[in-house]
């Protein structure tokens, strides 16, 4: 399908916005309004990135972070969506876990870092734990809200066609009707997981976050920005891939 004029216009405006951002950034540094040691000029990022690529540090950091990211995203998303669906579909379970949810939900993923270090150590398991917790609640509430918003008449229609059991309602009504909400929560979790990656790695777990901390300790601000942009690029790629999958899964909506 060919892109329409509106899509091309949005794309062009997006590119223009980036050009304005980086052009203004370069001008501010070159004019001396901000010291280069505090904010590196965009023109200095290319050489810094090439040095990281040549010594293999960039590829290694991405590989390590992707390992934490994927594991934490999958575990947190699956468990969050599953518990959210069950709480939304089973009132007794919802009431039973209501107090637990109110106690644990306000605790940010970063607060669990000390326990992650104590329980798992400075390794992939500890980083995965922190990321999974951060993603869990996003998917939990997305799934829970999606189930709660289902039209009750759909359950009656399903029962009329012989799908009145719990499994029947779950597979024929709950999952199809809540799919858009579930995917919306998963998309939000994609970005939250990347933010959690940095928090999980700032304490020494190998990856992009750890590499950023090493660079900042050496006042290599150009490397810090390189890895910031690397994370932004990785998020953009994962988000675009997700949207392709989403369009295929929700093609039935027309």
C-alpha positions in Angstrom: 0.0 0.0 0.0 1.4 3.4 -1.1 1.8 6.0 1.7 -0.7 8.8 1.4 0.1 12.5 1.3 -0.6 13.0 5.0 1.9 10.3 6.0 4.6 11.8 3.8 3.9 15.2 5.2 4.2 13.9 8.8 7.4 12.1 7.8 8.9 15.3 6.2 7.9 17.4 9.2 9.5 14.9 11.5 12.8 15.0 9.6 12.7 18.8 9.6 12.2 18.8 13.3 15.3 16.6 13.8 17.3 18.8 11.5 16.3 21.9 13.5 17.1 20.2 16.8 20.6 19.1 15.8 21.3 22.3 13.8 20.4 24.4 16.9 22.4 22.1 19.1 25.5 22.4 16.9 25.2 26.2 16.7 24.8 26.6 20.5 28.0 24.7 21.1 30.0 26.3 18.3 29.0 29.8 19.4 30.3 29.0 22.9 26.9 29.4 24.6 27.5 26.0 26.2 31.0 24.6 26.9 31.8 21.6 24.7 32.8 19.7 27.8 29.3 19.9 29.2 27.4 19.3 25.9 29.3 17.8 23.0 28.5 19.1 19.5 26.6 16.6 17.2 29.6 16.8 14.8 31.8 15.2 17.5 29.5 12.2 17.9 30.4 10.4 14.7 34.1 9.9 15.5 33.3 8.9 19.0 30.8 6.3 17.7 33.3 4.9 15.2 35.9 4.5 17.9 33.4 2.5 20.0 32.5 0.3 16.9 36.1 -0.4 16.1 37.0 -1.5 19.6 33.8 -3.6 19.8 32.5 -1.9 22.9 29.3 -0.6 21.1 28.3 -4.0 19.8 29.0 -5.7 23.2 26.9 -3.1 25.1 24.0 -3.5 22.7 24.1 -7.3 22.9 24.2 -7.3 26.7 21.4 -4.7 27.0 19.2 -6.5 24.5 19.6 -9.7 26.5 18.2 -8.0 29.6 15.6 -6.1 27.6 14.1 -9.0 25.8 14.0 -11.3 28.9 12.6 -8.6 31.2 10.1 -7.5 28.6 8.8 -11.0 27.8 8.6 -12.1 31.5 7.0 -8.8 32.7 4.6 -8.6 29.8 3.3 -12.1 29.9 2.9 -12.2 33.7 1.4 -8.8 33.8 -1.1 -9.4 31.0 -2.0 -12.9 32.4 -2.7 -11.6 36.0 -4.5 -8.6 34.6 -6.8 -10.7 32.5 -7.6 -13.1 35.3 -8.3 -10.3 37.8 -10.5 -8.6 35.3 -12.4 -11.8 34.5 -12.6 -13.4 38.0 -14.2 -11.0 40.5 -13.1 -13.2 43.5 -9.4 -13.1 42.4 -9.7 -9.3 41.8 -11.0 -8.8 45.3 -8.4 -11.1 46.8 -5.5 -9.3 45.1 -6.8 -5.7 45.4 -4.9 -5.0 48.6 -1.7 -6.5 47.2 -1.9 -4.4 44.1 -2.4 -1.2 46.0 0.6 -1.9 48.2 3.0 -3.0 45.4 1.9 -0.8 42.5 3.4 2.5 43.8 6.8 1.0 44.3 9.0 2.0 41.3 11.2 -0.6 39.6 14.3 1.3 40.7 13.4 0.7 44.3 13.8 -3.0 43.7 17.5 -2.7 42.6 19.0 -3.4 46.1 17.0 -6.6 46.3 17.9 -7.5 42.8 21.5 -7.2 43.7 21.1 -9.2 46.9 19.0 -12.0 45.4 20.6 -12.3 42.0 23.8 -10.4 42.0 25.2 -8.0 39.3 24.2 -10.1 36.4 21.6 -10.7 33.7 19.1 -12.2 36.2 19.2 -9.1 38.4 18.7 -6.7 35.5 15.9 -8.8 34.1 14.2 -8.8 37.4 14.1 -5.0 37.6 12.9 -4.6 34.0 10.2 -7.3 34.4 8.8 -5.5 37.5 8.7 -2.2 35.6 6.9 -3.7 32.7 4.6 -5.9 34.7 2.3 -3.2 36.1 1.9 -1.5 32.7 0.6 -4.7 31.1 -1.4 -5.6 34.2 -3.5 -2.4 34.1 -3.8 -2.5 30.4 -5.2 -6.0 30.5 -7.3 -5.3 33.5 -8.8 -2.2 32.0 -9.4 -3.9 28.7 -11.4 -6.8 30.3 -13.4 -4.4 32.5 -14.5 -2.4 29.4 -15.9 -5.5 27.6 -19.6 -5.2 26.8 -21.4 -7.7 29.1 -23.8 -8.5 26.3 -20.9 -10.3 24.6 -20.8 -12.9 27.3 -24.5 -13.6 26.8 -24.0 -14.0 23.1 -21.1 -16.4 23.7 -23.3 -18.4 26.1 -26.1 -18.6 23.6 -23.6 -20.2 21.1 -22.4 -22.8 23.7 -19.4 -20.9 25.0 -20.7 -20.1 28.5 -17.9 -21.9 30.4 -14.9 -19.9 31.8 -12.6 -21.2 29.1 -15.1 -20.5 26.4 -15.7 -16.9 27.6 -11.9 -16.4 28.0 -11.0 -17.6 24.5 -14.1 -16.4 22.6 -14.8 -13.1 24.3 -12.1 -11.9 26.7 -9.0 -12.4 24.5 -10.4 -11.1 21.2 -12.2 -8.1 22.8 -9.2 -7.1 25.0 -6.6 -7.6 22.2 -6.3 -3.8 21.3 -5.9 -2.9 25.0 -3.3 -5.6 25.6 -1.3 -4.5 22.6 -1.5 -0.9 23.7 -0.1 -1.9 27.1 2.7 -3.9 25.4 3.7 -1.0 23.2 3.9 1.3 26.3 6.0 -1.4 28.0 8.5 -1.4 25.1 9.5 2.1 26.0 9.3 1.6 29.7 11.6 -1.4 29.4 14.3 0.6 27.7 14.2 3.2 30.5 14.4 0.4 33.0 17.5 -1.0 31.2 19.5 2.0 32.1 18.4 1.9 35.8 19.1 -1.8 36.0 22.6 -1.4 34.5 23.8 1.8 36.3 25.0 -0.4 39.3 27.5 -2.4 37.3 25.5 -4.9 35.1 27.2 -4.9 31.7 25.3 -3.0 29.0 24.5 0.4 27.6 23.8 1.9 31.1 27.1 0.6 32.5 29.0 1.9 29.5 27.3 5.3 29.9 28.4 5.4 33.6 32.0 4.5 32.6 32.0 7.3 30.0 30.6 9.9 32.4 33.2 9.0 35.0 35.9 9.9 32.4 34.0 13.1 31.4 33.5 11.6 27.9 30.2 13.3 27.3 30.3 12.5 23.6 30.2 8.8 24.4 27.3 9.3 26.8 25.3 11.0 24.1 26.3 8.3 21.6 24.7 5.7 23.9 21.7 7.9 24.6 21.0 8.1 20.9 21.8 4.4 20.5 19.0 3.6 23.0 16.6 6.0 21.2 17.4 4.2 17.9 16.9 0.8 19.4 13.5 1.9 20.8 12.5 3.3 17.5 13.3 0.0 15.8 11.5 -2.1 18.3 8.5 0.2 18.1 8.3 0.0 14.3 8.6 -3.8 14.4 5.8 -3.9 17.0 3.5 -1.8 14.9 4.0 -4.1 11.9 3.1 -7.1 14.1 0.1 -5.1 15.6 -1.3 -4.3 12.2 -1.2 -8.0 11.3 -2.8 -9.2 14.5 -5.6 -6.6 14.4 -6.2 -6.8 10.7 -9.7 -8.1 11.5 -10.7 -4.6 12.8 -10.6 -3.4 9.2 
